[in-house]
Amino acid sequence: MSEPAVIIGIAAGVLAIVALVQIFLLQRRVSAVPPDGNIYDALRSLDEDMNAVVQAIEDLRPRLRSVEARLPGAIRYLAVVTYDAYGNISGHLSRSVAMLNERRDGIVITIMVGRNESVFFTKAVRAGRGVEQLSPEEEEAIARAVEM
């Protein structure tokens, strides 16, 4: 095949693709018109649908306010520190878990695992500080939680 014939073939292919795209776009515009041609009914239906959406949003507003009001009390910060509490057992089986809300109030749960016994206890946290004396691991759990 000669070079001009190839160029003409490529140009014809490009023109065909452009024509197909234009036809596709025109079909999309025409398909927006209802089959019976009644644009007013289509617009009225669209308006009713929009009103239903607006009403649904209005119905959700009180629920959203309720969730927003409770959100500061939800757990926002969480961290776990693992360690060997007694030294007679290894594997970092003991844990201190800090769970704090937006105001950095919450709780530290500590589980100390030993060979002969395991101890579980909790301590309250207010504004990022223990209400009771905290162990270094519990303080570390709080510090890690609020850093995240």
C-alpha positions as CSV (number, residue, x, y, z in Angstrom):
1,M,0.0,0.0,0.0
2,S,1.2,3.5,-0.8
3,E,1.9,6.1,1.9
4,P,-0.9,8.5,0.8
5,A,-3.4,5.6,1.0
6,V,-2.3,4.8,4.6
7,I,-2.7,8.4,5.6
8,I,-6.1,8.6,4.0
9,G,-7.2,5.4,5.7
10,I,-6.0,6.7,9.1
11,A,-7.7,10.1,8.5
12,A,-11.0,8.3,7.6
13,G,-10.7,6.1,10.7
14,V,-10.2,9.2,12.9
15,L,-13.2,11.0,11.3
16,A,-15.3,7.9,11.8
17,I,-14.4,7.8,15.5
18,V,-15.2,11.5,15.9
19,A,-18.5,11.0,14.1
20,L,-19.4,8.0,16.4
21,V,-18.6,10.1,19.5
22,Q,-20.8,12.9,18.3
23,I,-23.6,10.5,17.6
24,F,-23.3,9.0,21.0
25,L,-23.4,12.5,22.7
26,L,-26.5,13.4,20.6
27,Q,-28.2,10.2,21.6
28,R,-27.6,11.0,25.3
29,R,-29.2,14.4,24.8
30,V,-32.2,13.0,23.0
31,S,-32.7,10.2,25.5
32,A,-33.2,12.8,28.2
33,V,-36.5,13.8,26.5
34,P,-39.3,11.5,27.8
35,P,-40.7,9.0,25.2
36,D,-44.1,10.8,25.1
37,G,-42.3,14.2,24.6
38,N,-43.9,15.8,27.6
39,I,-41.1,17.8,29.1
40,Y,-43.4,19.5,31.7
41,D,-44.3,16.1,33.3
42,A,-40.6,15.1,33.4
43,L,-39.7,18.4,35.1
44,R,-42.6,18.1,37.5
45,S,-41.4,14.6,38.4
46,L,-37.8,15.8,38.8
47,D,-39.1,18.6,41.1
48,E,-41.0,16.0,43.2
49,D,-37.9,13.9,43.5
50,M,-35.9,17.0,44.6
51,N,-38.5,17.8,47.2
52,A,-38.3,14.2,48.5
53,V,-34.5,14.5,48.8
54,V,-34.7,17.9,50.6
55,Q,-37.3,16.3,53.0
56,A,-35.0,13.3,53.6
57,I,-32.1,15.7,54.5
58,E,-34.4,17.7,56.8
59,D,-35.4,14.4,58.5
60,L,-31.7,13.5,59.1
61,R,-30.8,16.9,60.7
62,P,-32.0,16.0,64.2
63,R,-30.2,12.7,64.1
64,L,-27.0,14.4,63.0
65,R,-27.3,16.9,65.8
66,S,-27.8,14.1,68.3
67,V,-24.7,12.3,67.0
68,E,-22.6,15.5,67.0
69,A,-23.7,16.1,70.6
70,R,-22.5,12.6,71.7
71,L,-19.3,12.6,69.7
72,P,-17.1,14.3,72.2
73,G,-17.8,11.5,74.7
74,A,-17.0,8.7,72.2
75,I,-13.6,6.9,72.3
76,R,-11.3,8.8,70.0
77,Y,-7.8,7.9,71.3
78,L,-6.6,4.4,71.9
79,A,-3.2,2.8,72.5
80,V,-1.9,-0.4,73.9
81,V,1.5,-0.8,75.7
82,T,2.8,-4.4,76.1
83,Y,5.4,-5.3,78.8
84,D,6.6,-8.0,81.2
85,A,5.0,-7.0,84.5
86,Y,6.7,-9.4,86.9
87,G,9.9,-10.3,85.2
88,N,9.3,-14.0,85.8
89,I,7.5,-14.5,82.5
90,S,8.6,-13.2,79.2
91,G,6.7,-12.5,75.9
92,H,5.2,-9.1,76.8
93,L,2.0,-10.7,78.0
94,S,0.9,-7.8,80.2
95,R,-1.0,-4.9,78.7
96,S,-2.1,-1.4,79.5
97,V,-4.8,0.0,77.3
98,A,-5.7,3.7,77.2
99,M,-9.1,4.6,75.8
100,L,-9.9,8.4,75.8
101,N,-12.5,10.7,74.4
102,E,-12.0,14.0,72.7
103,R,-11.6,15.8,76.1
104,R,-8.9,13.1,76.9
105,D,-11.2,11.7,79.6
106,G,-11.5,7.9,79.8
107,I,-10.0,4.8,81.3
108,V,-6.8,2.8,81.4
109,I,-7.3,-0.9,81.6
110,T,-4.3,-2.9,82.8
111,I,-3.8,-6.7,82.7
112,M,-0.7,-7.9,84.5
113,V,0.2,-11.5,83.7
114,G,2.5,-13.6,85.9
115,R,3.2,-17.3,86.3
116,N,1.0,-17.8,89.3
117,E,-1.6,-15.1,88.9
118,S,-3.0,-12.5,86.6
119,V,-4.3,-9.1,87.8
120,F,-6.9,-7.0,86.0
121,F,-7.8,-3.4,87.0
122,T,-8.9,-0.1,85.7
123,K,-8.0,3.5,86.5
124,A,-10.0,6.7,85.5
125,V,-8.4,9.4,83.4
126,R,-9.4,13.0,83.3
127,A,-7.9,15.6,80.9
128,G,-5.1,13.1,80.1
129,R,-4.1,12.5,83.7
130,G,-4.8,9.6,86.0
131,V,-7.3,10.3,88.8
132,E,-5.2,7.7,90.7
133,Q,-1.5,7.1,90.6
134,L,-0.5,5.6,87.2
135,S,2.3,3.2,86.5
136,P,4.9,4.2,83.9
137,E,3.3,1.8,81.4
138,E,-0.2,3.3,82.0
139,E,1.3,6.8,81.5
140,E,3.0,5.6,78.3
141,A,-0.4,4.2,77.0
142,I,-2.0,7.6,77.6
143,A,0.8,9.4,75.9
144,R,0.8,7.1,72.9
145,A,-3.0,7.4,72.6
146,V,-3.0,11.2,72.5
147,E,-0.1,11.3,70.0
148,M,-2.1,9.4,67.4
